Amino acid sequence: MEHVGGALRAFLRGAGLDKAVARWRVVVEWRRIVGDEIAEHAEAYRFQRGMLWVAVESSNWSQHITFLKPRLLEALRRELPDVEIRDIRCVVRRRGA
């Protein structure tokens, strides 16, 4: 009997969806990878063509993320080696907007 997780991975791979799921993991895993302190002020919301879009609560946080970008990219690439993450872009907006 095959484990459900293995069957699901095989289905996703066969349907050509495994790469799309891997890319979505960048958004889903953001908090775990960057930590609660950053995630409280900066929320990943879209990953498209190697670009991770992050909503930040202020221009100060946008600048802070830009300063931390090399370390954040390194951590994201280490944790998600199957996803090509080229850059992080910030957009200032209120939470839930």
Residue frames as a rotation matrix with the C-alpha (Angstrom) as fourth column:
MET 1
0.584 0.811 0.000 0.00
0.811 -0.584 0.000 0.00
0.000 0.000 -1.000 0.00
GLU 2
-0.318 -0.692 0.648 1.36
0.690 -0.637 -0.342 3.41
0.650 0.339 0.680 -1.00
HIS 3
-0.474 0.068 -0.878 1.49
0.723 -0.539 -0.432 6.29
-0.503 -0.840 0.206 1.49
VAL 4
0.571 0.816 0.094 -0.99
0.746 -0.468 -0.473 9.09
-0.342 0.340 -0.876 0.70
GLY 5
0.487 -0.454 -0.746 1.76
-0.221 -0.891 0.398 11.73
-0.845 -0.029 -0.534 0.54
GLY 6
-0.610 -0.757 0.234 3.66
-0.023 0.312 0.950 9.72
-0.792 0.574 -0.208 -2.05
ALA 7
-0.224 0.633 0.741 0.53
0.923 0.381 -0.047 9.18
-0.312 0.673 -0.670 -4.11
LEU 8
0.749 0.517 -0.414 -0.25
0.414 -0.853 -0.317 12.89
-0.517 0.066 -0.853 -4.01
ARG 9
0.031 -0.831 -0.556 3.29
-0.372 -0.526 0.765 13.84
-0.928 0.183 -0.325 -5.08
ALA 10
-0.719 -0.283 0.635 3.09
0.381 0.603 0.701 11.36
-0.582 0.745 -0.326 -7.95
PHE 11
0.239 0.892 0.384 -0.28
0.922 -0.084 -0.379 12.77
-0.305 0.445 -0.842 -9.04
LEU 12
0.708 0.002 -0.707 0.98
0.015 -1.000 0.013 16.37
-0.706 -0.019 -0.707 -8.93
ARG 13
-0.377 -0.915 -0.143 4.10
-0.271 -0.039 0.962 15.43
-0.886 0.401 -0.234 -10.87
GLY 14
-0.589 0.210 0.781 2.05
0.684 0.644 0.343 13.54
-0.431 0.736 -0.523 -13.46
ALA 15
0.498 0.852 0.165 -0.37
0.840 -0.425 -0.338 16.44
-0.218 0.307 -0.927 -13.84
GLY 16
-0.134 -0.656 0.743 2.49
0.742 -0.564 -0.363 18.91
0.657 0.503 0.562 -14.20
LEU 17
0.689 0.520 0.504 1.47
0.060 -0.735 0.676 20.74
0.722 -0.435 -0.538 -11.03
ASP 18
0.527 -0.511 -0.679 4.47
0.848 0.365 0.384 19.91
0.052 -0.778 0.626 -8.85
LYS 19
-0.566 -0.774 0.286 6.38
0.758 -0.624 -0.189 23.05
0.324 0.110 0.940 -9.89
ALA 20
-0.109 0.610 0.785 3.34
-0.057 -0.792 0.608 25.28
0.992 0.021 0.121 -9.28
VAL 21
0.845 0.395 -0.362 2.92
0.288 0.234 0.929 23.81
0.451 -0.888 0.084 -5.80
ALA 22
0.077 -0.905 -0.418 6.63
0.997 0.082 0.006 24.30
0.029 -0.417 0.909 -5.10
ARG 23
-0.613 -0.276 0.740 6.36
0.389 -0.921 -0.021 27.97
0.688 0.275 0.672 -6.13
TRP 24
0.357 0.835 0.417 3.32
-0.097 -0.411 0.906 28.51
0.929 -0.365 -0.065 -3.90
ARG 25
0.525 -0.220 -0.822 5.31
0.793 0.476 0.379 27.16
0.308 -0.851 0.425 -0.96
VAL 26
-0.589 -0.751 0.298 7.40
0.603 -0.654 -0.457 30.36
0.538 -0.089 0.838 -1.04
VAL 27
-0.277 0.589 0.759 4.32
-0.434 -0.782 0.449 32.31
0.857 -0.205 0.472 0.06
VAL 28
0.692 0.645 -0.323 3.06
-0.070 0.505 0.860 29.65
0.718 -0.573 0.395 2.46
GLU 29
0.450 -0.604 -0.658 6.45
0.842 0.532 0.087 29.12
0.298 -0.593 0.748 4.15
TRP 30
0.142 -0.413 0.899 7.37
0.130 -0.893 -0.431 32.83
0.981 0.178 -0.073 4.42
ARG 31
0.657 0.185 0.731 6.63
-0.620 -0.419 0.663 33.17
0.429 -0.889 -0.161 8.16
ARG 32
0.954 -0.294 0.063 8.46
0.207 0.793 0.573 29.99
-0.218 -0.533 0.817 9.10
ILE 33
0.367 -0.865 0.341 11.55
0.867 0.184 -0.464 30.96
0.339 0.466 0.817 7.10
VAL 34
-0.126 -0.445 0.887 11.85
0.192 -0.888 -0.418 34.67
0.973 0.117 0.198 7.97
GLY 35
-0.787 -0.154 -0.598 10.52
0.591 0.091 -0.801 34.46
0.178 -0.984 0.020 11.52
ASP 36
0.119 0.949 -0.292 7.60
0.993 -0.115 0.030 35.97
-0.005 -0.293 -0.956 13.40
GLU 37
-0.094 -0.176 -0.980 9.12
0.444 -0.889 0.117 39.41
-0.891 -0.424 0.161 13.93
ILE 38
-0.917 -0.256 -0.306 9.51
-0.159 -0.469 0.869 40.13
-0.365 0.845 0.390 10.20
ALA 39
-0.750 0.650 0.122 6.29
0.536 0.489 0.688 38.32
0.387 0.582 -0.715 9.26
GLU 40
-0.099 0.723 -0.684 4.29
0.863 -0.280 -0.420 40.53
-0.495 -0.632 -0.596 11.64
HIS 41
0.056 0.020 -0.998 5.17
-0.092 -0.995 -0.026 43.52
-0.994 0.093 -0.054 9.45
ALA 42
-0.391 -0.280 -0.877 5.78
-0.889 -0.131 0.439 41.95
-0.238 0.951 -0.198 6.05
GLU 43
0.111 0.584 0.804 3.44
-0.224 0.803 -0.553 39.38
-0.968 -0.119 0.219 4.49
ALA 44
-0.916 -0.391 -0.088 4.31
-0.203 0.261 0.944 37.41
-0.346 0.882 -0.319 1.34
TYR 45
-0.017 0.999 0.031 1.28
-0.327 0.024 -0.945 37.32
-0.945 -0.026 0.327 -0.94
ARG 46
0.934 0.324 -0.152 2.38
-0.244 0.264 -0.933 36.41
-0.262 0.909 0.325 -4.48
PHE 47
-0.149 -0.966 0.213 5.19
-0.154 0.235 0.960 34.60
-0.977 0.110 -0.184 -6.24
GLN 48
0.859 0.472 0.197 5.42
0.167 0.105 -0.980 35.08
-0.484 0.875 0.011 -9.97
ARG 49
0.823 -0.542 0.171 8.30
0.188 -0.025 -0.982 34.57
0.537 0.840 0.082 -12.44
GLY 50
-0.013 -0.907 -0.420 10.89
0.776 0.256 -0.577 34.29
0.631 -0.333 0.701 -9.69
MET 51
-0.643 -0.147 0.752 9.68
-0.173 -0.928 -0.329 37.43
0.746 -0.342 0.571 -7.93
LEU 52
-0.328 0.513 -0.793 8.30
0.911 0.393 -0.123 37.25
0.248 -0.763 -0.596 -4.39
TRP 53
-0.267 0.360 0.894 5.87
-0.030 -0.930 0.366 40.08
0.963 0.071 0.260 -3.64
VAL 54
-0.467 -0.001 -0.884 5.64
0.857 0.248 -0.452 41.14
0.220 -0.969 -0.115 -0.01
ALA 55
0.388 0.643 0.660 3.08
0.265 -0.764 0.588 43.54
0.883 -0.053 -0.467 1.49
VAL 56
-0.587 -0.614 -0.527 4.68
0.731 -0.124 -0.671 45.71
0.347 -0.779 0.522 4.16
GLU 57
0.301 0.819 -0.488 2.94
0.951 -0.294 0.093 48.02
-0.067 -0.492 -0.868 6.60
SER 58
0.806 -0.058 -0.589 5.13
0.038 -0.988 0.150 51.07
-0.590 -0.144 -0.794 6.02
SER 59
0.815 -0.575 -0.073 7.92
-0.236 -0.215 -0.948 52.52
0.529 0.790 -0.311 3.91
ASN 60
0.154 -0.760 0.631 10.23
-0.985 -0.072 0.154 51.92
-0.072 -0.646 -0.760 6.89
TRP 61
0.291 0.006 0.957 9.52
-0.256 0.964 0.072 48.20
-0.922 -0.266 0.282 6.65
SER 62
0.993 0.008 0.119 10.05
0.114 0.225 -0.968 48.29
-0.034 0.974 0.222 2.90
GLN 63
0.471 -0.874 0.122 13.48
-0.709 -0.457 -0.537 49.78
0.525 0.167 -0.834 3.49
HIS 64
0.070 -0.404 0.912 14.20
-0.858 0.442 0.261 47.22
-0.508 -0.801 -0.316 6.23
ILE 65
0.695 0.233 0.680 13.28
0.074 0.918 -0.390 44.31
-0.715 0.321 0.621 3.93
THR 66
0.913 -0.407 -0.033 15.48
-0.126 -0.202 -0.971 45.81
0.389 0.891 -0.235 1.21
PHE 67
0.181 -0.867 0.465 18.36
-0.964 -0.249 -0.089 45.96
0.193 -0.432 -0.881 3.69
LEU 68
-0.047 -0.125 0.991 17.75
-0.613 0.787 0.070 42.33
-0.789 -0.604 -0.113 4.73
LYS 69
0.684 0.508 -0.523 17.11
-0.710 0.301 -0.636 41.09
-0.166 0.807 0.567 1.17
PRO 70
-0.101 -0.759 -0.643 20.43
-0.766 0.472 -0.436 39.22
0.635 0.449 -0.629 0.71
ARG 71
-0.863 -0.218 0.456 19.92
-0.488 0.589 -0.644 37.28
-0.128 -0.778 -0.614 3.96
LEU 72
0.016 0.959 0.283 16.23
-0.597 0.237 -0.767 36.64
-0.802 -0.156 0.576 3.24
LEU 73
0.537 0.135 -0.832 16.94
-0.826 0.286 -0.486 35.38
0.172 0.949 0.266 -0.28
GLU 74
-0.521 -0.808 -0.276 19.67
-0.675 0.588 -0.446 33.12
0.522 -0.046 -0.852 1.04
ALA 75
-0.722 0.303 0.622 17.33
-0.436 0.499 -0.749 31.64
-0.537 -0.812 -0.228 3.67
LEU 76
0.365 0.919 -0.152 14.47
-0.682 0.153 -0.716 31.17
-0.634 0.365 0.682 1.17
ARG 77
0.331 -0.312 -0.890 16.76
-0.826 0.361 -0.434 29.50
0.457 0.879 -0.138 -1.38
ARG 78
-0.764 -0.635 0.117 18.27
-0.596 0.624 -0.506 27.23
0.248 -0.456 -0.855 1.27
GLU 79
-0.543 0.629 0.556 14.84
-0.364 0.420 -0.831 26.14
-0.757 -0.654 0.001 2.55
LEU 80
0.580 0.793 0.188 13.22
-0.062 0.273 -0.960 25.85
-0.812 0.545 0.208 -0.90
PRO 81
-0.402 -0.907 -0.125 16.02
-0.213 -0.041 0.976 24.72
-0.891 0.419 -0.177 -3.25
ASP 82
-0.482 0.276 0.831 13.55
0.765 0.594 0.247 23.51
-0.426 0.755 -0.498 -5.89
VAL 83
0.676 0.733 0.074 12.21
0.703 -0.611 -0.364 27.05
-0.221 0.298 -0.929 -6.45
GLU 84
-0.367 -0.788 0.495 14.08
0.875 -0.473 -0.103 29.73
0.315 0.395 0.863 -8.40
ILE 85
0.687 0.514 -0.514 13.71
0.681 -0.702 0.209 32.87
-0.253 -0.494 -0.832 -6.28
ARG 86
0.014 -0.703 0.712 15.32
0.840 -0.378 -0.390 35.84
0.542 0.603 0.585 -8.03
ASP 87
-0.797 -0.268 0.541 14.14
0.056 -0.925 -0.375 38.84
0.601 -0.269 0.752 -6.03
ILE 88
-0.249 0.722 -0.646 11.83
0.951 0.056 -0.303 40.24
-0.183 -0.689 -0.701 -3.36
ARG 89
-0.680 0.131 0.722 9.67
0.202 -0.912 0.356 43.29
0.705 0.388 0.594 -4.05
CYS 90
-0.683 0.415 -0.601 7.78
0.639 -0.057 -0.767 45.23
-0.353 -0.908 -0.226 -1.41
VAL 91
-0.361 0.677 0.641 4.44
0.282 -0.576 0.767 47.00
0.889 0.458 0.017 -1.69
VAL 92
-0.999 0.051 0.018 3.25
-0.035 -0.375 -0.926 49.24
-0.041 -0.926 0.376 1.11
ARG 93
-0.254 0.967 -0.011 -0.32
-0.343 -0.080 0.936 48.40
0.904 0.242 0.351 2.10
ARG 94
-0.182 0.290 0.940 -2.38
-0.983 -0.029 -0.182 47.80
-0.026 -0.957 0.290 5.19
ARG 95
-0.945 -0.116 0.306 -2.89
-0.166 0.976 -0.144 44.24
-0.282 -0.187 -0.941 6.40
GLY 96
-0.345 0.849 0.400 -5.83
0.517 0.528 -0.674 42.51
-0.783 -0.026 -0.621 4.80
ALA 97
0.153 0.385 -0.910 -6.05
-0.493 -0.769 -0.408 45.08
-0.857 0.511 0.072 1.98
